[in-house]
Amino acid sequence: MSRTTAPASVDRQDDGAAPAEGLSHGLKQRHLSMIALGGVIGAGLFVGSGAGIAAAGPSIVIAYSLSGILVMLVMRMLGEMSAANPASGSFSVHAERAFGSWAGFTSGWAFWFLLCVAVGLEGIGAAKIMTGWFPGSPEWAWVALFMVVFCATNLAAVKNFGEFEFWFAALKVGAIVLFLGIGVLAITGLPPGADAPGTANLTGDGGFFPHGSEGLIVGLLASVFAYGGLETVTIAAAESEHPVQGVAKAVRTAMWRIALFYIGSMAVIVTLVPWDDAAVVEKGPYVATLDHLGIPGAGQIMNVVVLVALLSAMNANIYGASRMAGSLVARGQGPKALGRTFGGVPRPAVLVSSLFGFGCVLLSYWRPDDIFVWLLNTIGAIILVVWFFIAASQLVLRRRTEREAPEKLVVRMWAFPFLTWVALAGMTVVFVLMAREEGTRVQLYWTGGLTLLLAAVGLVRQKAARKRTS
């Protein structure tokens, strides 16, 4: 197959076929905008960022800024391709168009695996919060309840998923905006009885780089993976009322807002609270900051927000996994039964994705020291693999689109191809840094092994398909 021609099996939209056969178009622009914002705002930001602060100190602001620039470049590239050719398989479809079916198979099933495992992890996290509120209740029962609720939500019309995500995301965004507002007031010393901290927490206790470049590197790695989740909006765009305009607007508005939320939050936290305060890791940086300011009930308030973030992520990941699986099957890259749609929803894909996620939860109880740890390590760097496919695909498809249909470029990558190469170089640097750090090296190896296995299977399938058609 020539790289200058699109694979015949790819699920198109603009050239006549639906993005994935039988899907509905029940998502509105307000749904897409909130999915873009809420998909990336999760427990990784509210709780997990504490470990990054402990490692990098105040320089965590630089770490989040650098990784934020990288993810903005990736999303601009993905937005360009998705606006030109909206498809429920998103980057998997673009990779197939650029490099062949093996690339779509590899990136698509790797992402599906990531989302399914993440569903289980988020269910476990949400259950732990609930058992804290209801001592003595079993964690598995809460996970089962959440699975049933969100599986049912995704089995219904897509607009139900959109409504759930809209309100979930609105609460998360509202919580961060309120936090930033309170934080800025506290930094300026405007509230009665409050003293402005100045730069004491930024320059004291070891300075801005308390652990030097090594601490910054650990913080950078933590921040890169905290940004994962933005890709869901380009998957959802294929089921919106106006896919091209929807994805273009959602990507444009989400990028700078998310950068503001992430980088702004980190700046507020390290300015107000000493970076080495144990509460930053134990309670989470947001709770630690609100406690430091004397906000009553801060812990329970943030527990509610974190619970919503986890449930939102479960909902979005079941959706994203089912649509990715449905798209892959529609392109002949998976069991046909998974691709069937009922009422505009790929219900078999929803059920299988949910069951896989619940299976991961069971493994966390049955085999916590081997199989479950293996699952965690395997998904460790998948998002970086996906980003690499996005950037490489954009290099190929941008030039092809300029030749064949330049009118489709309603969103354009900045300074092409220079910034695309910059993004690829940035990802390569992150891979190298992961290989250097003992804590992330194992994740890199397992993710690399899974990626190579999927690529090998994809290449075999691609060769077999060529033989059948020759």
Secondary structure, DSSP 4 states (H G I P E B T S, - for coil): --TTS--TTS--STTSS-SSTT----B-HHHHHHHHHHTT-SHIIIIIHHHHHHHHGGGHHHHHHHHHHHHHHHHHHHHHHHHHS--TTTHHHHHHHHH-HHHHHHHHHHHHHHHHHHHHHHHHHHHHHHHHHSTT--HHHHHHHHHHHHHHHHHS-HHHHHHHHHHHHHHHHHHHHHHHHHHHHHHHT-STT----TTHHHHSTT-SSTTHHHHHHHHHHHHHHHTTTTTHHHHHHTTBSSHHHHHHHHHHHHHHHHHHHHHHHHHHHHHHS-TT-THHHHT-HHHHHHHHTT-TTHHHHHHHHHHHHHHHHHHHHHHHHHHHHHHHHHTTSS-GGGG--BTTB-HHHHHHHHHHHHHHHHHHHH-TTTHHHHHHHHTTTHHHHHHHHHHHHHHHHHHHHHHH-GGG-SS--TTTTHHHHHHHHHHHHHHHHHHHSHHHHHHHHHHHHHHHHHHHHHHHHHHHHHHHH-
